[in-house]
Amino acid sequence: MTRRRLLFTLPLAAALLAGFAAPSAADDPPPTKVAAKIPTWDVARTTTPGSIEDLKALELATKRVVDKCTPATVGLFVGMGAGSGVIVTEDGLVLTAAHVSGEPGTKCTVVLPDGTKVAGKSLGTNAKLDSGMIQITDKAKAPNGKWPVVETGKSTDLKKGQWVVSLGHHGGWRTGRPPVARLGQVLTNQKDLIQTNCTLVGGDSGGPLFDLDGKLIGIHSRIGFTLAHNIHVPVDGFKTDWDQLLASVQVGKAKAPPAVYFGASFEDVDGKEVKGARGVKVTFVAEEGPAAEGGVRVDDEITSFDGTEVKTADDVRKLITRRQPGDEVEVVVARGTRTVTLTVTLGRRRP
């Protein structure tokens, strides 16, 4: 059946071709070029992608940041430790974390993404903020006399929910593996720290955090309650101490974190009461932590802590630091339409 149909169509096609002259090239309409619309992502956007086009736009924006910033993201070996950093000046100034760079004048090795190793030395630090600088001293290896750099942004402009890209050498620099990129969002932005959900592990410390315009807005400092709740040094903090760090000055001493541990994070609005809130909103609860074991849940609003009314996250933190590991505290929360009273046994923060 198929063969008969095919044999029938061939003569028909020939007859049609014979009956109609093929149009000349002059008769053809000029081809129209439809420019492909390149999806764009608003750098300041704080919402999640709502369509395939949104996802494409976010993907393209992330790729641009990675391509643009990877050449300046470096691995660092300082003494027995390893970390990450980022070059910000053409003469080889590297921003990193203070706990990575160590004492001023310490010799170190800077590893470029292609594996090239160059010599450097540690400059100043602010141990309280966890900011540090390293200067590449092996200038002869700079391509055309200049090192690849990134542009610094303004960390105070970051908004909660804004999308950011983390680069770093987690687990330490590895042969044949470029800096690893992680995409995430800003959870909180305070004067002395930025918190994001970009996944970080050991070796990422000192690595760069970028907005989706490819501007440096932070340096990785430490892992939070989980791998996806992490702390970064705001780049504006580096700018405040810039001259002293360049001069190899140790600006501040690290303040020991409180030993007591509650195991939850709260909504921050620059130390102010959140408009319309009944209390202090819980944004994260660590699994198997004291708060979780005491029954605290995400989205609970703490109205009273240890017998004291609270309205800001700082109110809760101050009350926590006044107690000791093992103490029981009463926590009153607004949960939906109910008021719930919980008892939480405070734990000890791990070193």
Secondary structure, 3 states (H helix, E strand, C coil): CHHHHHHHHHHHHHHHHHHCCCCCHHHCCCCCCCCCCCCCCCCCCCCCCCCHHHHHHHHHHHHHHHHHHHHHEEEEEECCEEEEEEECCCCCEEEEEHHHHCCCCCEEEEECCCCCEEEEEEEEEECCCCEEEEEECCHHHCHHHCCCCCEECCHHHCCCCCEEEEEECCCCCCCCCCCEEEEEEEEEECCCCEEECCCCCCCCCCCEEEECCCEEEEEEEEECCCCCCEEEEEHHHHHHHHHHHHCCCECCCCCCCCCEECCEEECCCCCCCCCCCCCEEEEEECCCCHHHHCCCCCCCEEEEECCEECCCHHHHHHHHHCCCCCCEEEEEEEECCEEEEEEEECEECCC
